[in-house]
Amino acid sequence: MSDFYFYYLLGWRHIVSINALDHLLFLTVLAVGYSLKDWRKVLLLVTAFTLGHCITLVLSSLRIVELSSDWVEFLIPCTILVTAASHFSKNATPVRMIVRYFMAFFFGLIHGFGFANTLRFIITANEHFGLSLFGFNIGLECGQVAFICLLLLIAYLFINFLGVKQAHWVISISIVVFCLALKMAIERWPVNN
């Protein structure tokens, strides 16, 4: 059980760390358009992201599928850019939830490659890979849910107590995150590959 707890904490810290900024930015723009009453939809979005993340984490950790780390580090902020940009047009028809779930899952696949190399080195040969990975993903999911709850509570305070219109909240947050992700993408451009 100590292996499970160790990897649970590793998954939790993967989210609540300042080093997880790209992950937190993605979760922010994924959930920014929702309110507290939509918590079930947001929970499903986060879980879809975790499933995608888990699949490529397993495949990459076992060296079944590998991607250049330079490209992965570049593609991660690109997923944030696309998700943030999905909030920009006020005349666009709302994206159907099924498309949002697919987007969260697909972008989770990309993000999963980002931590696989680190996890591969941490899990030693004599440890139980499945249990370790399960613990990591449970910790990851709990960290994401805690972050999303905090984000939804902050949005609730701004919209319901400070009188910020939800549309302004969504666009403002999306613009800030878009700019941060654009900076990340430019800095991570895989020049030599």
C-alpha positions as CSV (number, residue, x, y, z in Angstrom):
1,M,0.0,0.0,0.0
2,S,3.0,2.3,0.5
3,D,3.7,2.2,-3.3
4,F,0.1,3.2,-4.0
5,Y,0.3,6.1,-1.5
6,F,3.7,7.3,-2.9
7,Y,2.3,7.4,-6.4
8,Y,-1.0,8.9,-5.3
9,L,1.1,11.8,-3.8
10,L,3.2,12.0,-6.9
11,G,0.0,12.4,-9.0
12,W,-1.4,14.9,-6.6
13,R,1.9,16.9,-6.7
14,H,2.0,16.7,-10.4
15,I,-1.1,18.9,-10.4
16,V,-0.7,21.2,-7.4
17,S,2.9,22.1,-8.3
18,I,4.0,25.4,-10.0
19,N,5.8,23.1,-12.4
20,A,2.4,21.9,-13.5
21,L,1.5,25.4,-14.9
22,D,0.7,24.1,-18.4
23,H,-1.6,21.4,-16.9
24,L,-3.4,23.9,-14.7
25,L,-3.8,26.4,-17.6
26,F,-5.4,23.7,-19.7
27,L,-7.8,22.7,-17.0
28,T,-8.6,26.4,-16.5
29,V,-9.7,27.0,-20.1
30,L,-11.4,23.6,-20.2
31,A,-13.6,24.5,-17.3
32,V,-13.9,28.3,-17.5
33,G,-17.2,28.3,-19.4
34,Y,-19.0,26.4,-16.7
35,S,-20.5,27.3,-13.3
36,L,-21.0,25.4,-10.1
37,K,-24.3,24.0,-11.3
38,D,-22.4,22.3,-14.1
39,W,-20.1,20.4,-11.8
40,R,-21.1,17.0,-13.2
41,K,-20.2,18.1,-16.8
42,V,-16.9,19.5,-15.6
43,L,-16.1,16.3,-13.6
44,L,-16.7,14.3,-16.8
45,L,-14.5,16.6,-18.8
46,V,-11.7,16.2,-16.2
47,T,-12.1,12.5,-16.2
48,A,-12.0,12.3,-20.0
49,F,-8.7,14.3,-19.8
50,T,-7.4,11.9,-17.2
51,L,-8.3,8.8,-19.3
52,G,-6.4,10.2,-22.3
53,H,-3.5,11.2,-20.1
54,C,-3.4,7.7,-18.5
55,I,-3.5,5.9,-21.9
56,T,-0.4,7.7,-23.3
57,L,1.3,7.6,-19.9
58,V,1.0,3.8,-20.0
59,L,2.0,3.4,-23.7
60,S,4.9,5.8,-23.4
61,S,6.1,4.5,-20.0
62,L,6.2,0.9,-21.5
63,R,7.9,2.3,-24.6
64,I,5.1,1.1,-26.8
65,V,4.5,4.5,-28.3
66,E,7.1,7.3,-28.1
67,L,7.1,10.9,-29.2
68,S,10.0,13.3,-29.2
69,S,9.9,15.2,-25.9
70,D,10.7,18.5,-27.8
71,W,7.5,18.0,-29.8
72,V,5.4,17.0,-26.8
73,E,6.6,20.1,-24.9
74,F,5.6,22.2,-27.9
75,L,2.2,20.5,-28.4
76,I,1.1,20.8,-24.8
77,P,0.8,24.7,-25.0
78,C,-0.8,24.2,-28.4
79,T,-3.7,22.3,-26.7
80,I,-4.1,25.2,-24.3
81,L,-4.2,27.7,-27.2
82,V,-6.9,25.7,-29.1
83,T,-9.0,25.3,-25.9
84,A,-8.7,29.0,-25.0
85,A,-9.5,30.1,-28.6
86,S,-12.7,28.0,-28.5
87,H,-14.1,30.7,-26.1
88,F,-13.3,33.8,-28.3
89,S,-16.2,34.0,-30.8
90,K,-19.4,35.1,-29.2
91,N,-21.3,34.3,-32.4
92,A,-20.1,30.8,-32.6
93,T,-22.6,28.0,-31.8
94,P,-21.8,26.4,-28.5
95,V,-19.6,23.4,-28.8
96,R,-21.5,20.3,-28.0
97,M,-20.6,18.5,-24.9
98,I,-19.6,15.3,-26.8
99,V,-17.1,17.4,-28.8
100,R,-15.7,18.9,-25.5
101,Y,-15.3,15.4,-24.0
102,F,-13.5,14.2,-27.1
103,M,-11.3,17.3,-27.1
104,A,-10.5,16.8,-23.4
105,F,-9.7,13.1,-24.1
106,F,-7.6,13.8,-27.2
107,F,-5.6,16.6,-25.5
108,G,-5.2,14.3,-22.5
109,L,-3.4,11.9,-24.8
110,I,-0.9,14.7,-25.7
111,H,-0.4,15.8,-22.1
112,G,0.2,12.1,-21.0
113,F,3.4,12.0,-23.1
114,G,4.7,14.9,-21.1
115,F,5.1,13.0,-17.8
116,A,5.9,9.5,-19.1
117,N,9.7,9.9,-19.2
118,T,9.7,11.1,-15.6
119,L,7.4,8.3,-14.4
120,R,9.5,5.7,-16.3
121,F,12.5,6.6,-14.3
122,I,10.7,6.7,-11.0
123,I,9.0,3.3,-11.2
124,T,11.7,0.7,-10.5
125,A,11.7,-2.8,-11.9
126,N,10.7,-4.4,-8.7
127,E,7.6,-2.2,-8.2
128,H,4.1,-3.1,-9.3
129,F,3.6,-0.9,-12.5
130,G,-0.2,-1.3,-12.5
131,L,-0.7,-0.4,-8.9
132,S,1.8,2.5,-9.1
133,L,0.2,3.9,-12.2
134,F,-3.3,3.5,-10.7
135,G,-2.2,5.4,-7.6
136,F,-0.6,8.1,-9.7
137,N,-3.8,8.6,-11.8
138,I,-6.1,8.6,-8.7
139,G,-3.8,11.3,-7.2
140,L,-3.9,13.2,-10.5
141,E,-7.6,13.0,-10.7
142,C,-8.1,14.2,-7.1
143,G,-5.7,17.1,-7.7
144,Q,-7.5,18.1,-10.8
145,V,-10.9,17.9,-9.1
146,A,-9.6,20.0,-6.2
147,F,-8.3,22.6,-8.6
148,I,-11.5,22.7,-10.7
149,C,-13.6,23.1,-7.5
150,L,-11.4,26.0,-6.5
151,L,-11.7,27.5,-10.0
152,L,-15.5,27.1,-10.0
153,L,-15.8,28.7,-6.5
154,I,-13.6,31.7,-7.6
155,A,-15.8,32.1,-10.7
156,Y,-18.9,31.9,-8.5
157,L,-17.6,34.7,-6.3
158,F,-16.6,37.0,-9.2
159,I,-19.9,36.4,-11.1
160,N,-22.4,36.4,-8.2
161,F,-20.8,38.7,-5.6
162,L,-18.6,41.1,-7.6
163,G,-21.1,41.3,-10.5
164,V,-18.7,40.3,-13.3
165,K,-20.7,39.0,-16.3
166,Q,-20.0,35.4,-17.0
167,A,-19.2,36.2,-20.7
168,H,-16.6,38.8,-19.5
169,W,-15.2,36.3,-17.0
170,V,-14.8,33.6,-19.7
171,I,-13.2,35.9,-22.3
172,S,-10.9,37.6,-19.8
173,I,-9.6,34.3,-18.4
174,S,-9.3,32.8,-21.9
175,I,-7.3,35.8,-23.2
176,V,-4.8,35.6,-20.2
177,V,-4.4,31.9,-20.6
178,F,-4.1,32.2,-24.4
179,C,-1.2,34.7,-24.0
180,L,0.6,32.6,-21.5
181,A,0.2,29.5,-23.7
182,L,1.4,31.4,-26.8
183,K,4.5,32.5,-24.9
184,M,5.1,28.8,-23.8
185,A,4.6,27.6,-27.4
186,I,7.1,30.1,-28.8
187,E,9.7,29.2,-26.2
188,R,9.2,25.5,-26.8
189,W,9.2,25.6,-30.6
190,P,11.3,22.5,-31.6
191,V,13.8,24.3,-33.7
192,N,16.2,21.4,-34.4
193,N,13.5,18.7,-35.0
